[in-house]
Each structure stands twice: as C-alpha cells, then as structure tokens.
Amino acid sequence: MLEYREFIAAERIDHSGYRQDGTQKVSELSFMGLDFAVAPKADWQDILRTKQGAGFSYIVTPNVDHMVQIWQRPDLRAAYEAATYRVCDSRILDKLASFKGITLNPYPGSDMVHDLISSAQPDGPRIAVLGPKSGDFAELARRYPNANLIHIAAPQMSVGSRAWKETLRRVEAVDYDVLLICISFPKQELFAHDLKRRGNTSGMGMCVGASIDFLTGVQKRAPKWVQEKRLEWAYRLLSNPARMWKRYLVDGPKIFWMYMRTA
C-alpha cells in the first residue's frame, strides 16, 4: 500500500513541474490509499507562479476529515484522484506517516495561499478568488494591494443545481492564472472536478476553504505553537464547539482505524 515514486503520468506533469536543471520538483508518496504530492514550499510557490499549460489543473489539500470522507464517498474520491496534486494539510497525517518512515512534508492550504498572496506583485499571476463576499474581498484587496486579484461571487448552492452550473460558467468566463476556490469542503473539490471535466477553462485551481477568511481577519487561526504541537484541531473545537464537535470527536478518530486497516 505504501510506496515512493516520481510523477511520470504525462497529464500530471507540465513545464512548471520541473526545475531549471531538468529534475522534477514534485514527488509522489502513496499513504493510506491516497497519492500525496511532496515538494519543498519554495517549489510549490514556483509552480503556482508559473503559467500552466492548456487545460485546467487543481490542487487539493487532504487533512484528517477529508481522508475520512474520501473513504465514505466515491464521488469525493474521484474528485481527489482527478486532482493534479494532493498536498498534505495535516500534521497529524504527517505524524502517522512518519511511523512508516514516510515524510509527507505538510503545507497547509492556508499557508500556501498566504505565501502566494503576500508575496504577489501586480505583474504576477492573476489570482481569481471564488467565494468571499464582496466586502471581504475588498478587505483582502486593501490588505494586499500588490496582488493581482479578481473577485468571483459564489451564491449558496448545492452540487449540480442551476446556481452551481451558472457559477461554473462565470468562472469559465474569467481569465486567470490561479483560481482560489473557497466554497468549503467538499463542495470546492467537487466544483474543481466539474471545471476539469467540462474543459472550458485553464489555469491552476486550489481548493482552500477558509484561507481568505484568515487573511482578512474574519476568522483566526490557532497560534503557531498550537499548530506545531498538532493541536490546531483542539483550538478549532474550542472556538466553535457547536459546529466542530462531530468532526473532531466523532468522525476524526476514525482515521486511526483507517490507519490500522491500511498498515
């Protein structure tokens, strides 16, 4: 079940996946039935800033909750398997992998988005942001004036609904290099999968949930020391117990049963 190999599938590698010396930036590790993309943070930022080839690619950021849901939902597993890169978002997953001698090199989606936007320049990649309210997007643009940002509104919508299809068409009408899909898990992953299947857009999508809320101050992330102790889940649980208790106290522990089953 566990193996190490370099990316070789043609559809998963384009010119942005290589360094100047011709070596690949991204390696692939299989852990708990999912192939994780592993690379240094600087290489991920290079990939995001490099114009992609034809077609739409997207990044998903699996954490413990995502892994549990993937096992239960074939449609979600299909969306994850269709992603170009699956970047570990969880220090807990990385710790479990370490017991097998594997390093997943986690790069949380919120950190990836922060690093992209905070260092962006006006002549850099065009970054479309799908999801935030107009006021929140205005605050994002105010805080990061150098970033080349484009807002795409997203209504409340169910998968496959009329509003869903209209939003797909709105995204396809925008000229962007990077698309931040911020409509919550698992809708954002299913949305990215639909964009890829339709074949009417290009660029790199990122399924990154509340990342923009952290940048604008709408939500607060756990302090760095809490993150480093792998206790961000506890911080989020205590911050919003009514919403988070089932995720962290009922669904989350299933990861250990899944780990034992795939060991």
ABEGO torsion letter per residue (X at the ends): XBBBBBBABAAABBAAABBAAGBBABBBBBBGGBBBBBBBAAAAAAAAABBBBBEBBBBBBBBAAAAAAAAABAAAAAAAAABABBBBABAAAAAAAAAAGBBAGBBBAAAAAAAAAAABBAABBBBBBBGBBAAAAAAAAAABAABBBBBBBBBBBBBGBAAAAAAAAAAAABBBABBBBBAEOAAAAAAAAAAAAAGABBEBBBBAEAAAAAAAGABBBBBAAAAAAGAAAAAAAAABAAAAAAAAAAAAAAAAAAAAAAX
